[in-house]
Amino acid sequence: MVEDLSLLNRSEAPLSEEEWNLLEKTVVQVARGQLVGRKVLDLFGPLGIGIQNVDYDVFTDRSPAVVDFFGEPEARDRLVSKRRIHSAIPLLYKDFVLFLRDLESSRRTTVPLDFTAAAASASEVAFQEDELIFKGKPELGQVGFLQADGRQVLSARNWQEVSNGFLDLVEARAKLLAAGFYGPYALVLNPLWYAALHRIFDGTGRLEIEQVRGLAEAGVFQTSVIPPDRGIVLSVGIQNFDLAVAQDLTVGYLGPENLNFPFRVFEALALRIKRPGAICVLEG
């Protein structure tokens, strides 16, 4: 939440406290049911709406821990950042309008206000959040999982053939393990590849996705943000990446306009990829 609620102009809006609570609940529930990136990311924050930049270090080389008797490491044994990123935190938002006539009708009939427009706006903001996480926004200097420099890449098999999805996950895990990224692992797929996993696995009587979930302990997810010929295996954890949140999803009132009442669903956040080697992109 915004620490100073006056910044959201809520006292100026034609809504009761109960209606504001219902509006906020609607927006959060819709976004929570749709968001995928947050299922595989730790959150850093909320930092406050006034925070417009965030720094983080990027580590591209493996640096194993030391085993000795005296605790006197050589300089080469220390974990050293290869570069520090100064990242701007963008705003994600979508506006909607409550109409004067609808509001007056609700007051006269005691029929609850219809917050469909707010829900649709929350859905659009949630989609943009996942776009930011997985595909980035190069024009804003934001890098997503699919484009991160230093990510690992694996040529994927044909997932229309049973067991190929499982085999690709096995190979991606081995690739990540060999690079020193020990899991737990999450698998994020485009809907077509996700659907392809719902077939009987090699005569076992079990779906292939059940076998896959045994190796992707942090979950198997689908999102239309991922292109049809892509998938991502992630070694999850705050040591590898997180989501820096200045302002979590909320709603503000923009002020009267043409006797109607515009509102804004918004948030402010940025993906921090600290160890890009923890990403393995499957390319079909």
ZATORDREN-179943 format. One record per residue (C-alpha): residue number from 1; residue in three letters; x, y, z. Coordinates in steps of 0.5 Angstrom, whole numbers, plus 500, padded with zeros to 3 digits. Example, Ala and Ser with C-alpha at 12.3 -4.5 7.8 and 13.67 -1.06 7.14 Angstrom:
2
<node num="1" residuo="ALA" x="525" y="491" z="516"/>
<node num="2" residuo="SER" x="527" y="498" z="514"/>
// end
This chain:
284
<node num="1" residuo="MET" x="500" y="500" z="500"/>
<node num="2" residuo="VAL" x="502" y="507" z="499"/>
<node num="3" residuo="GLU" x="504" y="510" z="506"/>
<node num="4" residuo="ASP" x="501" y="517" z="505"/>
<node num="5" residuo="LEU" x="494" y="515" z="502"/>
<node num="6" residuo="SER" x="492" y="522" z="501"/>
<node num="7" residuo="LEU" x="497" y="521" z="495"/>
<node num="8" residuo="LEU" x="491" y="516" z="492"/>
<node num="9" residuo="ASN" x="486" y="522" z="493"/>
<node num="10" residuo="ARG" x="481" y="517" z="496"/>
<node num="11" residuo="SER" x="478" y="522" z="500"/>
<node num="12" residuo="GLU" x="476" y="526" z="494"/>
<node num="13" residuo="ALA" x="473" y="520" z="490"/>
<node num="14" residuo="PRO" x="465" y="518" z="491"/>
<node num="15" residuo="LEU" x="466" y="512" z="494"/>
<node num="16" residuo="SER" x="465" y="509" z="501"/>
<node num="17" residuo="GLU" x="470" y="506" z="505"/>
<node num="18" residuo="GLU" x="467" y="499" z="504"/>
<node num="19" residuo="GLU" x="467" y="500" z="497"/>
<node num="20" residuo="TRP" x="474" y="502" z="497"/>
<node num="21" residuo="ASN" x="476" y="496" z="500"/>
<node num="22" residuo="LEU" x="472" y="492" z="495"/>
<node num="23" residuo="LEU" x="475" y="495" z="489"/>
<node num="24" residuo="GLU" x="482" y="494" z="492"/>
<node num="25" residuo="LYS" x="480" y="487" z="494"/>
<node num="26" residuo="THR" x="477" y="486" z="487"/>
<node num="27" residuo="VAL" x="484" y="488" z="483"/>
<node num="28" residuo="VAL" x="488" y="484" z="488"/>
<node num="29" residuo="GLN" x="484" y="478" z="487"/>
<node num="30" residuo="VAL" x="484" y="478" z="479"/>
<node num="31" residuo="ALA" x="492" y="480" z="479"/>
<node num="32" residuo="ARG" x="494" y="474" z="484"/>
<node num="33" residuo="GLY" x="490" y="469" z="480"/>
<node num="34" residuo="GLN" x="493" y="471" z="473"/>
<node num="35" residuo="LEU" x="501" y="473" z="475"/>
<node num="36" residuo="VAL" x="506" y="468" z="474"/>
<node num="37" residuo="GLY" x="512" y="471" z="475"/>
<node num="38" residuo="ARG" x="511" y="472" z="482"/>
<node num="39" residuo="LYS" x="510" y="465" z="483"/>
<node num="40" residuo="VAL" x="518" y="464" z="482"/>
<node num="41" residuo="LEU" x="521" y="470" z="484"/>
<node num="42" residuo="ASP" x="522" y="473" z="491"/>
<node num="43" residuo="LEU" x="520" y="480" z="493"/>
<node num="44" residuo="PHE" x="524" y="486" z="495"/>
<node num="45" residuo="GLY" x="520" y="491" z="498"/>
<node num="46" residuo="PRO" x="515" y="494" z="498"/>
<node num="47" residuo="LEU" x="520" y="500" z="498"/>
<node num="48" residuo="GLY" x="516" y="506" z="497"/>
<node num="49" residuo="ILE" x="512" y="509" z="491"/>
<node num="50" residuo="GLY" x="518" y="515" z="491"/>
<node num="51" residuo="ILE" x="523" y="510" z="490"/>
<node num="52" residuo="GLN" x="525" y="511" z="483"/>
<node num="53" residuo="ASN" x="531" y="507" z="482"/>
<node num="54" residuo="VAL" x="534" y="500" z="485"/>
<node num="55" residuo="ASP" x="541" y="498" z="485"/>
<node num="56" residuo="TYR" x="544" y="490" z="485"/>
<node num="57" residuo="ASP" x="550" y="487" z="483"/>
<node num="58" residuo="VAL" x="551" y="481" z="477"/>
<node num="59" residuo="PHE" x="555" y="475" z="479"/>
<node num="60" residuo="THR" x="557" y="472" z="472"/>
<node num="61" residuo="ASP" x="563" y="467" z="475"/>
<node num="62" residuo="ARG" x="562" y="461" z="480"/>
<node num="63" residuo="SER" x="566" y="462" z="486"/>
<node num="64" residuo="PRO" x="566" y="456" z="490"/>
<node num="65" residuo="ALA" x="566" y="456" z="498"/>
<node num="66" residuo="VAL" x="573" y="455" z="501"/>
<node num="67" residuo="VAL" x="574" y="449" z="506"/>
<node num="68" residuo="ASP" x="580" y="450" z="510"/>
<node num="69" residuo="PHE" x="582" y="450" z="518"/>
<node num="70" residuo="PHE" x="584" y="457" z="519"/>
<node num="71" residuo="GLY" x="579" y="462" z="515"/>
<node num="72" residuo="GLU" x="584" y="466" z="511"/>
<node num="73" residuo="PRO" x="581" y="466" z="504"/>
<node num="74" residuo="GLU" x="585" y="468" z="498"/>
<node num="75" residuo="ALA" x="583" y="474" z="495"/>
<node num="76" residuo="ARG" x="581" y="470" z="489"/>
<node num="77" residuo="ASP" x="576" y="466" z="494"/>
<node num="78" residuo="ARG" x="572" y="472" z="495"/>
<node num="79" residuo="LEU" x="565" y="473" z="491"/>
<node num="80" residuo="VAL" x="566" y="479" z="487"/>
<node num="81" residuo="SER" x="561" y="482" z="483"/>
<node num="82" residuo="LYS" x="562" y="483" z="476"/>
<node num="83" residuo="ARG" x="558" y="489" z="475"/>
<node num="84" residuo="ARG" x="553" y="494" z="479"/>
<node num="85" residuo="ILE" x="547" y="495" z="475"/>
<node num="86" residuo="HIS" x="543" y="502" z="477"/>
<node num="87" residuo="SER" x="536" y="500" z="474"/>
<node num="88" residuo="ALA" x="530" y="505" z="474"/>
<node num="89" residuo="ILE" x="523" y="502" z="476"/>
<node num="90" residuo="PRO" x="518" y="503" z="471"/>
<node num="91" residuo="LEU" x="510" y="505" z="473"/>
<node num="92" residuo="LEU" x="505" y="500" z="470"/>
<node num="93" residuo="TYR" x="498" y="502" z="470"/>
<node num="94" residuo="LYS" x="491" y="502" z="467"/>
<node num="95" residuo="ASP" x="486" y="507" z="468"/>
<node num="96" residuo="PHE" x="478" y="506" z="468"/>
<node num="97" residuo="VAL" x="472" y="510" z="469"/>
<node num="98" residuo="LEU" x="466" y="509" z="474"/>
<node num="99" residuo="PHE" x="460" y="513" z="471"/>
<node num="100" residuo="LEU" x="456" y="518" z="474"/>
<node num="101" residuo="ARG" x="450" y="515" z="472"/>
<node num="102" residuo="ASP" x="452" y="508" z="474"/>
<node num="103" residuo="LEU" x="454" y="511" z="481"/>
<node num="104" residuo="GLU" x="447" y="514" z="482"/>
<node num="105" residuo="SER" x="444" y="508" z="480"/>
<node num="106" residuo="SER" x="447" y="504" z="485"/>
<node num="107" residuo="ARG" x="446" y="509" z="491"/>
<node num="108" residuo="ARG" x="438" y="509" z="489"/>
<node num="109" residuo="THR" x="437" y="502" z="488"/>
<node num="110" residuo="THR" x="443" y="499" z="493"/>
<node num="111" residuo="VAL" x="445" y="495" z="488"/>
<node num="112" residuo="PRO" x="453" y="494" z="489"/>
<node num="113" residuo="LEU" x="457" y="498" z="484"/>
<node num="114" residuo="ASP" x="460" y="493" z="478"/>
<node num="115" residuo="PHE" x="467" y="493" z="479"/>
<node num="116" residuo="THR" x="468" y="490" z="472"/>
<node num="117" residuo="ALA" x="472" y="495" z="469"/>
<node num="118" residuo="ALA" x="477" y="495" z="475"/>
<node num="119" residuo="ALA" x="478" y="488" z="474"/>
<node num="120" residuo="ALA" x="479" y="488" z="467"/>
<node num="121" residuo="SER" x="485" y="494" z="468"/>
<node num="122" residuo="ALA" x="488" y="489" z="474"/>
<node num="123" residuo="SER" x="488" y="484" z="469"/>
<node num="124" residuo="GLU" x="492" y="488" z="464"/>
<node num="125" residuo="VAL" x="497" y="491" z="469"/>
<node num="126" residuo="ALA" x="498" y="483" z="471"/>
<node num="127" residuo="PHE" x="500" y="482" z="464"/>
<node num="128" residuo="GLN" x="504" y="487" z="463"/>
<node num="129" residuo="GLU" x="508" y="485" z="469"/>
<node num="130" residuo="ASP" x="509" y="478" z="467"/>
<node num="131" residuo="GLU" x="511" y="481" z="460"/>
<node num="132" residuo="LEU" x="516" y="486" z="464"/>
<node num="133" residuo="ILE" x="519" y="479" z="467"/>
<node num="134" residuo="PHE" x="520" y="475" z="462"/>
<node num="135" residuo="LYS" x="521" y="479" z="456"/>
<node num="136" residuo="GLY" x="523" y="485" z="459"/>
<node num="137" residuo="LYS" x="522" y="492" z="456"/>
<node num="138" residuo="PRO" x="528" y="494" z="452"/>
<node num="139" residuo="GLU" x="526" y="501" z="450"/>
<node num="140" residuo="LEU" x="526" y="502" z="458"/>
<node num="141" residuo="GLY" x="532" y="499" z="459"/>
<node num="142" residuo="GLN" x="529" y="493" z="463"/>
<node num="143" residuo="VAL" x="531" y="486" z="461"/>
<node num="144" residuo="GLY" x="527" y="480" z="462"/>
<node num="145" residuo="PHE" x="529" y="472" z="463"/>
<node num="146" residuo="LEU" x="529" y="471" z="455"/>
<node num="147" residuo="GLN" x="534" y="476" z="453"/>
<node num="148" residuo="ALA" x="539" y="476" z="460"/>
<node num="149" residuo="ASP" x="546" y="476" z="458"/>
<node num="150" residuo="GLY" x="549" y="470" z="461"/>
<node num="151" residuo="ARG" x="543" y="466" z="460"/>
<node num="152" residuo="GLN" x="544" y="459" z="458"/>
<node num="153" residuo="VAL" x="541" y="456" z="452"/>
<node num="154" residuo="LEU" x="538" y="449" z="450"/>
<node num="155" residuo="SER" x="536" y="447" z="444"/>
<node num="156" residuo="ALA" x="529" y="444" z="445"/>
<node num="157" residuo="ARG" x="526" y="437" z="442"/>
<node num="158" residuo="ASN" x="520" y="437" z="439"/>
<node num="159" residuo="TRP" x="515" y="437" z="444"/>
<node num="160" residuo="GLN" x="509" y="434" z="440"/>
<node num="161" residuo="GLU" x="513" y="427" z="441"/>
<node num="162" residuo="VAL" x="511" y="424" z="448"/>
<node num="163" residuo="SER" x="517" y="424" z="453"/>
<node num="164" residuo="ASN" x="521" y="430" z="450"/>
<node num="165" residuo="GLY" x="519" y="435" z="454"/>
<node num="166" residuo="PHE" x="521" y="431" z="460"/>
<node num="167" residuo="LEU" x="528" y="429" z="457"/>
<node num="168" residuo="ASP" x="529" y="437" z="456"/>
<node num="169" residuo="LEU" x="528" y="438" z="463"/>
<node num="170" residuo="VAL" x="533" y="433" z="465"/>
<node num="171" residuo="GLU" x="538" y="436" z="460"/>
<node num="172" residuo="ALA" x="536" y="443" z="463"/>
<node num="173" residuo="ARG" x="537" y="441" z="470"/>
<node num="174" residuo="ALA" x="544" y="438" z="468"/>
<node num="175" residuo="LYS" x="546" y="444" z="465"/>
<node num="176" residuo="LEU" x="544" y="448" z="471"/>
<node num="177" residuo="LEU" x="547" y="444" z="476"/>
<node num="178" residuo="ALA" x="554" y="443" z="472"/>
<node num="179" residuo="ALA" x="554" y="451" z="472"/>
<node num="180" residuo="GLY" x="553" y="451" z="480"/>
<node num="181" residuo="PHE" x="546" y="453" z="480"/>
<node num="182" residuo="TYR" x="543" y="447" z="485"/>
<node num="183" residuo="GLY" x="535" y="449" z="485"/>
<node num="184" residuo="PRO" x="530" y="448" z="487"/>
<node num="185" residuo="TYR" x="528" y="449" z="479"/>
<node num="186" residuo="ALA" x="521" y="452" z="476"/>
<node num="187" residuo="LEU" x="519" y="451" z="469"/>
<node num="188" residuo="VAL" x="515" y="456" z="465"/>
<node num="189" residuo="LEU" x="512" y="454" z="459"/>
<node num="190" residuo="ASN" x="508" y="457" z="453"/>
<node num="191" residuo="PRO" x="501" y="454" z="453"/>
<node num="192" residuo="LEU" x="502" y="450" z="447"/>
<node num="193" residuo="TRP" x="508" y="446" z="451"/>
<node num="194" residuo="TYR" x="504" y="446" z="457"/>
<node num="195" residuo="ALA" x="498" y="443" z="454"/>
<node num="196" residuo="ALA" x="503" y="438" z="450"/>
<node num="197" residuo="LEU" x="505" y="435" z="457"/>
<node num="198" residuo="HIS" x="498" y="432" z="459"/>
<node num="199" residuo="ARG" x="499" y="426" z="455"/>
<node num="200" residuo="ILE" x="500" y="419" z="458"/>
<node num="201" residuo="PHE" x="508" y="418" z="459"/>
<node num="202" residuo="ASP" x="511" y="412" z="456"/>
<node num="203" residuo="GLY" x="506" y="407" z="457"/>
<node num="204" residuo="THR" x="506" y="409" z="465"/>
<node num="205" residuo="GLY" x="499" y="410" z="466"/>
<node num="206" residuo="ARG" x="501" y="417" z="468"/>
<node num="207" residuo="LEU" x="501" y="424" z="465"/>
<node num="208" residuo="GLU" x="508" y="427" z="463"/>
<node num="209" residuo="ILE" x="507" y="433" z="467"/>
<node num="210" residuo="GLU" x="507" y="429" z="473"/>
<node num="211" residuo="GLN" x="514" y="426" z="471"/>
<node num="212" residuo="VAL" x="516" y="433" z="470"/>
<node num="213" residuo="ARG" x="513" y="436" z="476"/>
<node num="214" residuo="GLY" x="518" y="431" z="480"/>
<node num="215" residuo="LEU" x="524" y="435" z="477"/>
<node num="216" residuo="ALA" x="521" y="442" z="477"/>
<node num="217" residuo="GLU" x="520" y="442" z="485"/>
<node num="218" residuo="ALA" x="518" y="450" z="485"/>
<node num="219" residuo="GLY" x="513" y="449" z="480"/>
<node num="220" residuo="VAL" x="511" y="448" z="473"/>
<node num="221" residuo="PHE" x="507" y="454" z="470"/>
<node num="222" residuo="GLN" x="504" y="457" z="463"/>
<node num="223" residuo="THR" x="503" y="464" z="461"/>
<node num="224" residuo="SER" x="502" y="467" z="454"/>
<node num="225" residuo="VAL" x="507" y="472" z="455"/>
<node num="226" residuo="ILE" x="512" y="466" z="453"/>
<node num="227" residuo="PRO" x="513" y="465" z="445"/>
<node num="228" residuo="PRO" x="510" y="459" z="442"/>
<node num="229" residuo="ASP" x="517" y="456" z="441"/>
<node num="230" residuo="ARG" x="520" y="458" z="448"/>
<node num="231" residuo="GLY" x="520" y="455" z="455"/>
<node num="232" residuo="ILE" x="525" y="457" z="461"/>
<node num="233" residuo="VAL" x="528" y="453" z="467"/>
<node num="234" residuo="LEU" x="530" y="457" z="473"/>
<node num="235" residuo="SER" x="534" y="455" z="479"/>
<node num="236" residuo="VAL" x="530" y="460" z="484"/>
<node num="237" residuo="GLY" x="532" y="464" z="490"/>
<node num="238" residuo="ILE" x="534" y="471" z="492"/>
<node num="239" residuo="GLN" x="541" y="469" z="490"/>
<node num="240" residuo="ASN" x="539" y="469" z="483"/>
<node num="241" residuo="PHE" x="534" y="474" z="482"/>
<node num="242" residuo="ASP" x="528" y="478" z="485"/>
<node num="243" residuo="LEU" x="523" y="483" z="484"/>
<node num="244" residuo="ALA" x="524" y="490" z="487"/>
<node num="245" residuo="VAL" x="517" y="493" z="488"/>
<node num="246" residuo="ALA" x="517" y="500" z="490"/>
<node num="247" residuo="GLN" x="509" y="500" z="490"/>
<node num="248" residuo="ASP" x="505" y="494" z="490"/>
<node num="249" residuo="LEU" x="499" y="494" z="486"/>
<node num="250" residuo="THR" x="494" y="499" z="488"/>
<node num="251" residuo="VAL" x="488" y="504" z="486"/>
<node num="252" residuo="GLY" x="488" y="511" z="486"/>
<node num="253" residuo="TYR" x="483" y="516" z="484"/>
<node num="254" residuo="LEU" x="485" y="521" z="478"/>
<node num="255" residuo="GLY" x="479" y="526" z="480"/>
<node num="256" residuo="PRO" x="473" y="528" z="476"/>
<node num="257" residuo="GLU" x="472" y="528" z="469"/>
<node num="258" residuo="ASN" x="466" y="530" z="465"/>
<node num="259" residuo="LEU" x="462" y="529" z="471"/>
<node num="260" residuo="ASN" x="465" y="522" z="471"/>
<node num="261" residuo="PHE" x="470" y="519" z="475"/>
<node num="262" residuo="PRO" x="477" y="516" z="473"/>
<node num="263" residuo="PHE" x="481" y="511" z="477"/>
<node num="264" residuo="ARG" x="488" y="508" z="476"/>
<node num="265" residuo="VAL" x="490" y="501" z="477"/>
<node num="266" residuo="PHE" x="498" y="501" z="478"/>
<node num="267" residuo="GLU" x="504" y="499" z="481"/>
<node num="268" residuo="ALA" x="512" y="500" z="480"/>
<node num="269" residuo="LEU" x="517" y="494" z="480"/>
<node num="270" residuo="ALA" x="523" y="492" z="476"/>
<node num="271" residuo="LEU" x="526" y="485" z="475"/>
<node num="272" residuo="ARG" x="533" y="484" z="478"/>
<node num="273" residuo="ILE" x="537" y="478" z="475"/>
<node num="274" residuo="LYS" x="543" y="477" z="479"/>
<node num="275" residuo="ARG" x="546" y="471" z="477"/>
<node num="276" residuo="PRO" x="544" y="470" z="469"/>
<node num="277" residuo="GLY" x="547" y="463" z="469"/>
<node num="278" residuo="ALA" x="541" y="461" z="473"/>
<node num="279" residuo="ILE" x="536" y="461" z="467"/>
<node num="280" residuo="CYS" x="536" y="456" z="462"/>
<node num="281" residuo="VAL" x="532" y="458" z="456"/>
<node num="282" residuo="LEU" x="529" y="452" z="452"/>
<node num="283" residuo="GLU" x="529" y="454" z="444"/>
<node num="284" residuo="GLY" x="525" y="450" z="440"/>
// end
